[in-house]
């Protein structure tokens, strides 16, 4: 029973700023309507005074007197409007500050609850375990990659086989394209083959071969390069 009344009282305190703002806004609305009405009355009395200023001075003076009364009431009403607007602003600002403070209190309580089961020592211990597991994972990976994958071929044998394939390819091109200048052959041979062929003198062309055939042979050789 006590908790019910306590809850109702708390809710009433929470609703108090809202209720006050609603009441102030209602009064402000009424005063703004009164302000508009007084402005219309002032305009009417000013118009009446101007109308009778030359024909009926008493009527014009009475209109001016009523105008002055309306202007005084308008000043009071405008001052009240300003006061109510300030009150509304102050209550709204205070309510926002209160709600912000309450939210920050709840956030602090939530963080305290989250950190309740944690400590710096526990965090350091957890980080140490993670580092140990990371190091262990790296060591396992290094051990796995260090296992030999079988006997690796000798590099000299691979080089010899590669040179043999290059020689076979060059011989095949020579058979398909005709004679190739010796200099071109030297460029395509390994270093050992170059030294052997460099000292040899190319054979002289046949005496019966005319200049046109020699030129064609030269073109075919250049195209094969």
PyMOL commands that set and color helices and strands:
alter all, ss='L'
color gray80, all
select helices_A, chain A and resi 2-52+57-115+120-145+155-177+182-188+191-198+211-224
alter helices_A, ss='H'
color red, helices_A
deselect
rebuild
show_as cartoon
